[in-house]
Amino acid sequence: MGSWFSRPPPNSPPPPSPLPLPPSPLPPPFPSPPPPPLPPPPPSPPPPSPTLLPPPPPLPPPSPPPPPPPLPPPSPLPPSPSPAPPPLPPPSPPPSPSPSPQPPALSPQPLPPPPLPPPTPLPPPPSPLPPPPSPSPPPPPPPPPPQSTTVAPDGRCAEVTASAAAASRLAHPHPCSIGLVGAIGDSLTTAVNMDCDGAGCAGMAEWFELAWAVGSSARDDSCDASCGWLWWQEGCANNGVCNEPAQTTGKCEAGTDCSDCGGCSRAARTLPNLLGEACASGAVLGASTGGGGARGLNVAQSGARAKEALTQAVGLVAKAESLLGGAAYATTWKLVTMLLGGNDLCNVCSDGGDVSADEYAAKMRPAFETLAAVPRLVVNVPLHADYTQLAGVDWGFFGNLYCDVLLAIVCPCMGNWASDLAVARQRVGEYNGKLVELVAEFNGDAHASTRGQGTTFIVQPFAQHTVFSATHLVSDDCFHPSAAGQELLARGLWNNLLQPAGEKASSVEEGEALLCPTADAALS
């Protein structure tokens, strides 16, 4: 006890490395200069003392002295018969007696744990058993039923009946499930001047029965009594060919003598007539057969603008409910075509903010809200054509002079002024973008609680990139579609109806084949 070094017991582990002593009350174990040598032991020969390392050299004053290097463990002492020497007096009394044989000032530090051996990798899991062999692979799923077939441009679709599954759909009905048609629009949908001739265009006649979206009259395919082989006798009721309007014009098409009037039975290419040809269910309600009280559910008004969309929508819904009656109104599938905004576009270069795209959307929105509440309704929303094409129709030298003046009056922004045309062309794209946004909104979840059962809005883009600049597609008033132009609109709308979403054509041509529905077709 109390000696500077003690003899370790036999077979004991080496002592831990010494640590630096606290600054007080004990002096450092190796003061500088080194302490005086110990007094000699008693007469008996002293045991060999452990070899001490020399003290470390003193460090510069600014830096604290580093800890002394660890002392090597003392060599084991051989057994000696002589008694152990008396313990040396400590340099100063310890603060408290310590039962430990080590110096009280030293605190053993735990040795770092030895590094763990790397874990033994687990053996790989046993391979799964192979599945039992199948007697035969499962058959592939059947392909989806075709949406439509095609026929020649002047062909007629074979009559079809909706399959039981298609007829019972609660959304996207079969074309032949449609029981009522209607239209909202302007002079494009009232078919103004579709068959006027020169000065006769000033009368602004409306041909509801031959309008592309809702007309249902057939062409007059018989010759009147005065039809003969002499030119002054030729007065075919249909201009000598079966694709002309039903009226007496006093002339036949060049190269004909009315002999082709007999035997023709093709109806005008309009949406209701195409439905009637393709569907065994026959004609639909609401189609126009003439003007006045015969205009059916064509509530379009010549000269109408977007601000009148709501008035037309309310009137159409009231007429449909009156025509069908309460119970049938809720269960009958209805098809309405809504195209408004052409007259707004005629003034986008002069009317300022009143015809901006945002104003256009704000004026159309109430009509969407009204129609969305109607049960079992499919709303066609055609995109606007590029009406600036009208300025590029080549009518010949004098015809161009006439049309330039006329367009400047009836549709000033579609004239031949390059700056006006640029503004109008940009605004057509903006209007179409707003229509796409409105359709997405009213088909979405935000209106699910107020939307009628099965009701949906469908963007029909067929007119967006269609070329209307051929003279035979434009009436002699230089602005409205001719009879051929009306039929081109009907063909584009019909084919768009049978094309699935994402695959709809954005243009249509006169020589394009007609699509015909199959038993599993759907309006989408």
Disulfide bonds with the S-S distance in Angstrom:
Cys157-Cys516 1.98
Cys176-Cys279 2.04
Cys196-Cys201 1.80
Cys236-Cys258 2.00
Cys242-Cys264 1.79
Cys346-Cys411 1.94
Cys349-Cys413 1.95
Cys403-Cys478 1.97
